[in-house]
Amino acid sequence: IGFGLLEKGDNPETIPWKRILTLAVVTIIGFSIIFTGMGMTSTGASRFLFRFLEMGNQIGGVVIGLAGLYLLGVLTLKEMPPATLHKLYIAVGFLLGASLGLAYKPCVTPTLSVIINLNTHAATAGRGGLLLAFYTLGMATSIAGVGFAVSVLARRFRSMAVKNLLTRLCGALLVTASILMISNHMTNYKSLLVGNLIPSHHHSPSESHEGMNHEH
């Protein structure tokens, strides 16, 4: 949302729909690659990702933190052509998606835990992988869709104060996520969120998380 608000063209008639949508799509791709890869527990890709999970969390936390500081105005970029800036946003969007995929690694909800269990057995890995791909795509698309809609809506406000406030809010959320990742407290946040919003009739998030760590 924040990067979409920073795009030029305050006139509602000149909103760069394709650019904002592109940012959303590349973020989905980055998120889906990592999230799905980690959920395919019987594959070498998953074992590789979990082997370097702690390092990945630290790197991902730094990427998210830098993006947050940029949206807060703490960090700035030198003047560059709009096309170059957009390419930079694309790269950052992909890295942000991948970093969030690490932050929201599988075993978050009871439904996802069932899918992960399918992936632990060779006989059901194909079915589990397909379900995981659709689950990941649905979740990432929902998040990006909301962000895209809010970005377009926010750009229609004439008040720059409102736009700046929303941009700073996006930056603050990214910095908060960065701190949680780097300090290894993201799991506590997810457990709190799932525990309060989702009925636990299967495995709990913490139990599934521990199971996957043991598996890898």
C-alpha positions in Angstrom: 0.0 0.0 0.0 2.7 2.4 1.0 4.7 2.0 -2.2 1.5 2.5 -4.2 0.9 5.8 -2.4 4.4 7.0 -3.2 3.8 6.5 -6.9 3.3 9.7 -8.9 0.0 10.9 -10.2 -2.3 12.4 -7.5 -5.0 13.1 -10.0 -7.5 10.2 -9.8 -7.7 10.1 -13.6 -3.9 9.4 -13.8 -3.6 6.6 -11.2 -1.0 4.1 -12.4 -3.3 1.1 -12.0 -0.9 -1.3 -13.8 2.1 -0.2 -11.7 0.3 -0.7 -8.4 -1.1 -4.0 -9.6 2.3 -5.1 -10.7 3.7 -4.4 -7.3 0.9 -6.5 -5.8 1.6 -9.4 -8.1 5.4 -9.6 -7.6 4.8 -9.5 -3.8 2.4 -12.4 -4.2 5.0 -14.3 -6.3 7.7 -13.8 -3.7 5.5 -14.8 -0.8 4.1 -17.9 -2.6 7.5 -19.2 -3.6 8.8 -19.2 0.0 5.6 -20.1 1.8 4.8 -23.0 -0.5 8.5 -24.2 -0.6 8.6 -24.3 3.2 5.2 -26.2 3.4 6.4 -29.0 1.1 8.1 -30.7 4.0 9.1 -33.9 2.1 11.2 -31.9 -0.5 14.8 -30.8 -0.5 13.7 -27.2 -1.0 11.8 -27.2 2.3 14.8 -28.8 4.2 17.1 -26.2 2.7 14.9 -23.3 3.7 14.5 -24.6 7.2 18.2 -25.2 7.5 18.9 -21.5 6.9 15.6 -20.3 8.5 17.2 -18.3 11.3 19.5 -16.5 8.8 16.6 -16.0 6.4 14.6 -14.4 9.2 17.3 -12.0 10.0 17.8 -11.0 6.4 14.1 -10.8 5.8 13.7 -8.7 8.9 16.3 -6.2 7.6 14.6 -6.0 4.2 11.3 -5.3 5.8 12.8 -2.8 8.2 14.6 -0.9 5.5 11.3 -0.7 3.5 9.5 0.5 6.6 12.1 3.2 7.3 11.8 4.4 3.7 8.0 4.8 4.0 8.5 6.6 7.3 10.8 9.0 5.6 13.8 8.1 7.7 15.6 6.7 4.6 15.6 8.4 1.2 16.6 7.6 -2.3 18.6 9.8 -4.7 16.7 11.2 -7.7 16.3 8.6 -10.4 14.2 8.2 -13.5 10.6 7.0 -12.9 11.2 3.8 -14.8 14.3 3.0 -12.7 12.4 3.8 -9.5 9.6 1.5 -10.6 12.0 -1.4 -11.3 13.5 -0.8 -7.8 10.0 -1.0 -6.3 9.4 -4.3 -8.2 12.6 -5.8 -6.7 11.7 -4.6 -3.2 8.1 -5.9 -3.6 9.5 -9.4 -4.5 11.9 -9.4 -1.6 9.2 -8.1 0.8 6.9 -10.9 -0.3 9.6 -13.5 0.2 10.5 -12.0 3.6 6.8 -12.2 4.7 6.7 -15.8 3.5 9.5 -16.5 6.0 7.7 -14.5 8.7 4.4 -16.4 8.1 6.0 -19.8 7.6 3.5 -22.7 7.5 1.6 -24.2 10.4 -0.4 -21.1 11.3 -3.9 -22.4 11.2 -5.6 -25.8 11.9 -6.5 -26.2 8.2 -2.9 -25.5 7.1 -1.6 -28.0 9.6 -3.7 -30.7 8.0 -2.3 -29.8 4.6 1.2 -29.9 6.0 0.6 -33.4 7.4 -0.3 -34.5 3.9 3.0 -33.2 2.6 5.0 -35.3 5.1 4.1 -38.6 3.4 5.2 -39.4 -0.1 1.9 -41.0 -1.0 -0.1 -37.8 -0.3 2.6 -35.2 -1.1 1.2 -34.5 -4.6 -2.3 -33.8 -3.2 -0.9 -31.8 -0.3 1.3 -29.7 -2.6 -1.7 -28.8 -4.8 -3.8 -27.9 -1.7 -0.9 -25.8 -0.3 -0.4 -24.0 -3.6 -4.1 -23.0 -3.7 -4.1 -22.1 0.0 -1.0 -19.9 -0.4 -2.4 -18.2 -3.5 -5.7 -17.5 -1.8 -4.1 -16.0 1.3 -1.6 -13.9 -0.6 -4.1 -12.7 -3.2 -6.5 -11.7 -0.4 -3.8 -9.7 1.4 -2.5 -8.1 -1.8 -6.1 -7.4 -3.0 -7.0 -5.5 0.1 -3.7 -3.6 -0.2 -4.4 -2.7 -3.8 -8.0 -1.6 -3.1 -6.9 0.6 -0.1 -4.0 2.0 -2.1 -6.3 3.1 -5.0 -8.9 4.4 -2.5 -6.3 6.3 -0.5 -4.9 8.0 -3.7 -8.4 9.5 -4.3 -8.1 11.7 -1.2 -7.1 15.2 -2.0 -5.5 15.8 1.3 -1.8 15.1 1.3 -1.9 14.9 5.1 -4.2 11.8 4.9 -1.9 10.2 2.2 1.2 10.9 4.3 -0.5 9.5 7.4 -1.4 6.3 5.6 2.1 6.0 4.1 3.7 6.4 7.6 1.3 3.9 9.0 2.4 1.3 6.4 6.0 2.1 7.3 5.3 1.7 11.0 3.7 -1.7 10.4 6.7 -2.9 8.4 9.1 -1.7 11.1 7.1 -3.6 13.7 7.1 -6.8 11.6 10.9 -6.3 11.2 11.5 -6.1 14.9 9.3 -9.2 15.5 11.3 -11.2 12.9 14.8 -10.1 14.0 14.0 -10.8 17.7 12.3 -14.1 16.9 9.0 -13.1 18.4 6.9 -13.5 15.2 5.8 -16.9 16.4 4.4 -15.4 19.6 2.4 -12.9 17.5 1.0 -15.6 15.3 0.1 -17.8 18.2 -1.8 -14.9 19.8 -3.5 -14.0 16.6 -4.6 -17.6 15.7 -5.5 -18.3 19.3 -8.0 -15.4 19.5 -9.4 -15.6 16.0 -9.4 -19.3 14.9 -11.0 -22.2 16.8 -8.4 -24.8 17.7 -10.1 -28.1 16.7 -6.9 -29.6 15.2 -3.3 -29.2 16.1 -2.4 -25.9 17.8 0.0 -23.5 15.9 2.7 -24.1 18.5 2.5 -27.8 18.3 2.6 -27.9 14.5 5.5 -25.4 14.5 7.4 -27.6 16.8 6.6 -30.6 14.7 8.0 -29.1 11.6 11.1 -27.9 13.4 11.7 -31.4 14.6 11.0 -32.7 11.1 13.7 -30.4 9.7 
